[in-house]
Amino acid sequence: MSQPDLPRPSLGQRIYNVLFKFLGPAQLGSFDQPETGPADDSYRCPVCGHAMSEHTYINSPERKRMICPAPPLAPHA
């Protein structure tokens, strides 16, 4: 017996409901494991090219800023 008062789910929600039956919930890992960082120290900054571990970060209420250890490369003329 259906209830006429409830709104019908959107198309996206209906697709999600069907897929959820087959795929199940997201596999996020165990809550006991700590968060993992970058795989290694060789990850380079796309702005200055230095290792990310050499950078400093400033947290403010508005945003988080990254400070590069070297000035960025000069733009091409």
TAFEN-V555036 format. One record per residue. PSI is psi in whole degrees, -180 to 180 (999 if undefined). OMEGA is omega as a letter, one per 30 degrees, with the letter a starting at -180 (999 if undefined). NEAR is the number of other C-alpha atoms within 12 Angstrom. Layout:
# TAFEN-V555036
[[PSI/OMEGA/NEAR] [PSI/OMEGA/NEAR]]
This chain:
# TAFEN-V555036
[[120/a/3] [153/l/7] [122/a/7] [-13/a/7] [-25/a/6] [137/l/7] [153/l/8] [137/a/12] [153/l/11] [169/a/10] [-43/l/10] [-41/l/11] [-37/l/12] [-40/l/13] [-44/l/14] [-43/a/16] [-39/l/16] [-46/a/13] [-34/a/14] [-33/l/13] [-33/a/11] [-41/a/11] [-30/a/12] [-172/a/12] [167/l/12] [143/l/10] [95/a/8] [-10/a/10] [180/a/11] [146/l/9] [-17/a/8] [-21/a/7] [137/l/8] [162/l/8] [144/l/11] [147/l/8] [-161/l/10] [152/a/12] [-40/l/10] [-179/a/11] [2/a/14] [0/l/13] [125/a/17] [148/l/18] [134/l/23] [-14/a/12] [-52/a/19] [-17/l/21] [-2/l/19] [163/l/22] [145/a/20] [-25/l/25] [-16/l/20] [-9/a/19] [156/l/22] [156/a/17] [141/l/15] [121/l/13] [126/l/11] [165/a/9] [-29/a/7] [-41/a/7] [172/l/9] [129/a/11] [143/l/13] [133/l/19] [120/l/20] [147/a/23] [-19/a/18] [155/l/18] [150/l/14] [159/l/14] [146/a/13] [140/l/9] [152/l/8] [138/a/4] [999/999/3]]
